[in-house]
Structure formats: C-alpha cells, structure tokens
C-alpha cells in the first residue's frame, strides 16, 4: 500500500475557463471531469481538487516504479452522491481510495493505492 498527497491554491484555477484556457484544461482533465467541474459556480475549487488527486496518484504510483502515467490517464469522477472515486484504465489492477478537502483558499487530496483489493 502506498500513499500520495497534494495541496494546491484554488486561486491557481480561478480564472481558467474553457473559453480562455481550453488547451491547458484539456491537457489535464477529461471531458467528464470538465463537465462536472464547470457545472458548479465554484468550478475552480473542483478543478483544483481533481488536480490534487491526480498529483497524489502520480506520487503514490511512483512508489511502485510507475512513471509513465499522465494527468489524462487518471480520471477523477463522482458517484451519484458526489463522492469522488478514481479510474485509471492504464493500471486497473490497483485499488484507489481518495479523500479531497477544501478551504476557502486551498484544496488537498490524499490517495491510497494498493496492489491488492482493500
């Protein structure tokens, strides 16, 4: 079992919109992620949280000597209760658990990656 964590300032994503930053956003986020984030007026908070998850997954997978993963390989989705979960089609043999939290200024994500089912 490995753990990854990341914290970022929400202001980093505050002025990012599909109209002005499409290339940047589509390089990091999937269509489903962007749709979810921009469906809320606090879209920057959601973008930042999902970005933190992606960074945390990359950190945790590096402990398994996995270095060939990109942000778009990691998809952070939400179930019907808006609880986030991680989908990594490139490495489906791992089990991913996530917790995201926000303050007014920051978002943080903790990720556990296990090579056995938890």
N, C-alpha and C positions, 0 to 999 in steps of 0.2 A: 504494500500500500504506500502511495506517495501523495504528498500534499503540495498544492500551489496556492499562492495568494497574490493579489494585486490590488492596489489602491490608486485612484486617479482623481483629478479635479474635474468636476462636472462642467466647469466653465470651458474646458477644452473642446466640448462638443456643443456648446450653447448656440453658436451661430452657424452650425453645419446643417445645411438643408440640401435636399435633392436638387433643387434649382441651382444652387451656387457651388455645391461640393459633391456632385454626383460621382465623379471618378474616384475621389478619396473614399467615400462611403461604400461604394460598390466593390472596392478593393478589399474591404474589411468585413462587410456584413452581407448576408444572403438576402434575397428578396423577402423571405418570410420575416426575417429579423427587422428589416427596414419597415415593412408594413406594420408590424406590431409597434415598433418604437414611435413612428410618426402618426399612429392612431391616437396618441395621447398628447395633450398640450405640454406635458413635461418630457418631451421626447429626448432632450439632452441627458436627463437622468437615466433613461432606459438605454440609450446608446452607450453611455459611459459604463453602466453596469455590465452590459453584454461584452464590451471591450475588456473589462477587468476579468470576466470569466475566461475569455479567450487567452489572455496573457497567463492566467493561473493554470489553465490546462496545458499550455506550452511548457510552463515551468515544471509541472508535475510529470508530464511525459518525458521530459529530458532526463529524469532520474532513471527511466527505462531505456536510455540511449536512443530515444526517438527525437530526431532533429529535422525531419523532412516534412513538417506539418506547417500549414499556413493558416492565417486567420479564417479564410473562407472554408477550410476543411472542418472547422469547428462551428457547429450551429447551436445557438442558444435559443431554445424555444420555450413556450409557456403552455402548460396544460389548461384545461377548462376552468381551473380555479386560479389561474395566473401564476402558478408555481413553476419556477424555471427548471428546465432539465437540459442536458447536454446530449447532442447527437454528433458522433464522429464516425462517419461511414468508412473512413480510411483505416481506423483502428476499432472495429466493433467488438473485438474480443475483451476490451477493457470495460469496467464498470465505472461510471462517472457520477459523482454526487456533488451538488453545488449549493452554496448559500451566498446570497447577494444582499447587501445592505447599503442604505444611502443616508447621508445627512444633507443639509442644505447645500454644502459645498463639495462633498466627496462621495464617491461610490467605492465599495470594496467587495471583493469576491473571494471566497475560499472554495477550493476544489479538492476533492479526494478522488484519486484514480487508483483503481485496484485491478490487478490481473486475474482476480477471482471474483465471483459474484458475492456481493455483500449480503 
